[in-house]
Amino acid sequence: GQQLNQSPQSMFIQEGEDVSMNCTSSSIFNTWLWYKQDPGEGPVLLIALYKAGELTSNGRLTAQFGITRKDSFLNISASIPSDVGIYFCAGPLIQGAQKLVFGQGTRLTINP
Amino acid sequence: NAGVTQTPKFQVLKTGQSMTLQCAQDMNHEYMSWYRQDPGMGLRLIHYSVGAGITDQGEVPNGYNVSRSTTEDFPLRLLSAAPSQTSVYFCASRRRGNYGYTFGSGTRLTVV
């Protein structure tokens, strides 16, 4: 079953605001991935994290691999309209690294 | 490179019908997977393959078959379609050692 819990499930913000979302698990993960899905498209990889405590940026996006290895965070600074979409966290199960599990997603809506 | 190509983009089936969802990638990726996406559920793994001739079950394999005769292709077969299989299906591929999957644009399937 579902092993990754994302929060919040949806966000409604104003353009220019910063965004924070997180992903937690009862299991330890050795890798955390953050994807974005635009309407009618498949998810696209934004950031990959491979080490506990790691902080990685991709433009206005910053993601962190939690110290406990059971959580991860994604921040978006100065949001713009093209940031609209669904953001997913994902990670490979340790016992079956080929199996990538996904959170249920955070839907971001931006008011111009 | 076309990346991951899925066909068809849309399909309507009657209960009990069978069909094959096609997936092809031109990146010479060893690993390929099929996911289904349902509202509020994130993406759930159906079947995956770590190379030609090798497949295994994911989280929700019942009602689906796969085969991997070549590195490039990974078709998903619905044996006897049921309304519960109404969903958006995504094929994805990745290179061994890199957990970042590349996704296709999806097939939206409706079973009536």
HADDOCK unambig.tbl for C-alpha pairs under 7 A between the chains (distance, minus, plus):
assign (segid A and resid 41 and name CA) (segid B and resid 105 and name CA) 4.64 0.50 0.50
assign (segid A and resid 41 and name CA) (segid B and resid 106 and name CA) 6.66 0.50 0.50
assign (segid A and resid 42 and name CA) (segid B and resid 90 and name CA) 6.91 0.50 0.50
assign (segid A and resid 42 and name CA) (segid B and resid 103 and name CA) 5.43 0.50 0.50
assign (segid A and resid 42 and name CA) (segid B and resid 104 and name CA) 5.63 0.50 0.50
assign (segid A and resid 42 and name CA) (segid B and resid 105 and name CA) 4.54 0.50 0.50
assign (segid A and resid 42 and name CA) (segid B and resid 106 and name CA) 6.13 0.50 0.50
assign (segid A and resid 43 and name CA) (segid B and resid 103 and name CA) 6.15 0.50 0.50
assign (segid A and resid 44 and name CA) (segid B and resid 102 and name CA) 6.90 0.50 0.50
assign (segid A and resid 44 and name CA) (segid B and resid 103 and name CA) 6.95 0.50 0.50
assign (segid A and resid 45 and name CA) (segid B and resid 100 and name CA) 6.43 0.50 0.50
assign (segid A and resid 99 and name CA) (segid B and resid 58 and name CA) 6.96 0.50 0.50
assign (segid A and resid 101 and name CA) (segid B and resid 44 and name CA) 6.94 0.50 0.50
assign (segid A and resid 102 and name CA) (segid B and resid 42 and name CA) 5.96 0.50 0.50
assign (segid A and resid 102 and name CA) (segid B and resid 43 and name CA) 5.75 0.50 0.50
assign (segid A and resid 103 and name CA) (segid B and resid 42 and name CA) 5.62 0.50 0.50
assign (segid A and resid 104 and name CA) (segid B and resid 40 and name CA) 5.67 0.50 0.50
assign (segid A and resid 104 and name CA) (segid B and resid 41 and name CA) 4.94 0.50 0.50
assign (segid A and resid 104 and name CA) (segid B and resid 42 and name CA) 3.80 0.50 0.50
assign (segid A and resid 105 and name CA) (segid B and resid 42 and name CA) 5.90 0.50 0.50
